[in-house]
């Protein structure tokens, strides 16, 4: 992934996070009741997670780490390579779990978890983007 493509992915990640932030309602109940907000938030969170995996795999390709066999393993390998701290790696692995539920079992999405991600975990994506931008 050339620098320009990586920058485009970082910009897409920024837009996704911004869209989640702008769309997430003020309460869990409002999110649970608003189908449009659910769609916008879920789509942008799943995109953000996919982008972090793509960017992480790119950064790993310049290391001696093996290729990840799962999306979540990307962050474990980044941690092992000293690229991200264990806490961020763990949170991003859990985000992949959310993505899998959102993509494959949309009806089973727990809106409390989504709301928590929207209100408490968006900085994980921002932190990851800063790390990725400084690594290129």
C-alpha positions as CSV (number, residue, x, y, z in Angstrom):
1,X,0.0,0.0,0.0
2,X,1.7,3.1,-1.2
3,X,1.8,6.2,1.0
4,X,-1.0,7.9,-0.9
5,X,-3.3,4.9,-0.5
6,X,-2.5,4.7,3.2
7,X,-3.3,8.4,3.5
8,X,-6.7,7.8,1.8
9,X,-7.5,5.0,4.2
10,X,-6.5,7.2,7.1
11,X,-8.8,9.9,5.8
12,X,-11.6,7.4,5.3
13,X,-11.1,6.2,8.9
14,X,-11.3,9.8,10.1
15,X,-14.6,10.4,8.2
16,X,-16.1,7.2,9.6
17,X,-15.3,8.2,13.1
18,X,-16.6,11.7,12.5
19,X,-19.8,10.3,11.0
20,X,-20.4,8.0,14.1
21,X,-19.7,10.9,16.4
22,X,-22.1,13.2,14.6
23,X,-24.9,10.6,14.3
24,X,-24.9,8.8,17.6
25,X,-28.0,9.9,19.6
26,X,-27.7,11.2,23.1
27,X,-29.0,8.0,24.8
28,X,-29.0,4.3,24.3
29,X,-32.8,4.3,24.1
30,X,-32.7,6.9,21.3
31,X,-30.3,4.7,19.4
32,X,-32.4,1.6,20.0
33,X,-35.4,3.5,18.6
34,X,-33.8,5.2,15.6
35,X,-33.3,2.8,12.6
36,X,-31.5,5.4,10.5
37,X,-29.0,6.2,13.3
38,X,-28.5,2.5,13.8
39,X,-27.7,2.0,10.1
40,X,-25.4,5.0,9.9
41,X,-23.5,4.2,13.1
42,X,-23.2,0.5,12.4
43,X,-22.0,1.0,8.9
44,X,-19.4,3.5,9.8
45,X,-18.2,1.5,12.8
46,X,-17.8,-1.6,10.7
47,X,-16.0,0.4,8.0
48,X,-13.7,2.0,10.7
49,X,-12.8,-1.5,12.0
50,X,-12.1,-2.8,8.6
51,X,-9.9,0.2,7.8
52,X,-7.9,-0.4,11.0
53,X,-7.3,-4.0,10.0
54,X,-6.3,-3.0,6.4
55,X,-3.9,-0.3,7.7
56,X,-2.6,-2.7,10.4
57,X,-1.9,-5.4,7.8
58,X,0.0,-2.9,5.7
59,X,2.1,-1.8,8.6
60,X,2.8,-5.4,9.5
61,X,4.0,-6.2,6.0
62,X,7.1,-4.0,6.7
63,X,8.0,-6.1,9.8
64,X,9.3,-9.6,10.4
65,X,5.9,-10.6,11.8
66,X,4.0,-13.4,10.0
67,X,0.9,-12.5,8.1
68,X,-2.2,-12.5,10.4
69,X,-4.6,-15.4,9.8
70,X,-7.6,-13.5,11.3
71,X,-8.6,-9.9,11.5
72,X,-8.2,-9.8,15.3
73,X,-4.7,-11.3,15.0
74,X,-3.6,-8.2,13.2
75,X,-3.6,-6.3,16.4
76,X,-2.0,-9.0,18.5
77,X,0.9,-9.1,15.9
78,X,1.1,-5.3,16.0
79,X,1.4,-5.4,19.8
80,X,4.1,-8.1,19.5
81,X,6.0,-5.8,17.0
82,X,5.8,-2.9,19.5
83,X,3.6,-0.9,17.3
84,X,0.6,-0.6,19.7
85,X,0.2,-1.1,23.4
86,X,-1.5,-4.2,24.8
87,X,-4.6,-2.3,25.9
88,X,-5.3,-0.8,22.4
89,X,-4.6,-4.1,20.8
90,X,-7.1,-5.8,23.1
91,X,-9.8,-3.1,22.4
92,X,-9.3,-3.3,18.7
93,X,-9.6,-7.1,18.8
94,X,-12.9,-6.8,20.6
95,X,-14.0,-4.2,18.0
96,X,-13.4,-7.0,15.4
97,X,-15.8,-9.2,17.4
98,X,-18.4,-6.4,17.3
99,X,-17.9,-6.1,13.5
100,X,-18.4,-9.8,13.0
101,X,-21.7,-9.6,14.9
102,X,-22.8,-6.5,13.1
103,X,-22.0,-7.9,9.7
104,X,-23.2,-11.5,10.2
105,X,-25.9,-11.3,12.8
106,X,-27.3,-7.8,12.5
107,X,-30.5,-8.7,14.4
108,X,-28.4,-9.7,17.4
109,X,-26.6,-6.3,17.8
110,X,-26.7,-5.1,21.4
111,X,-27.3,-1.3,21.1
112,X,-25.9,-0.8,24.5
113,X,-22.6,-2.0,23.2
114,X,-22.8,0.1,20.1
115,X,-23.7,3.2,22.2
116,X,-20.7,2.4,24.5
117,X,-18.4,2.2,21.5
118,X,-19.8,5.5,20.1
119,X,-19.4,7.3,23.4
120,X,-16.3,5.7,24.9
121,X,-14.1,4.0,22.3
122,X,-13.9,6.3,19.3
123,X,-10.5,7.6,20.6
124,X,-9.2,4.0,20.0
125,X,-9.6,4.7,16.2
126,X,-8.0,8.1,16.5
127,X,-5.1,6.8,18.5
128,X,-4.6,4.0,16.0
129,X,-4.7,6.5,13.1
130,X,-2.0,8.7,14.8
131,X,0.2,5.6,15.3
132,X,-0.3,4.6,11.7
133,X,0.4,8.1,10.3
134,X,3.6,8.4,12.3
135,X,4.8,4.9,11.2
136,X,4.7,5.7,7.4
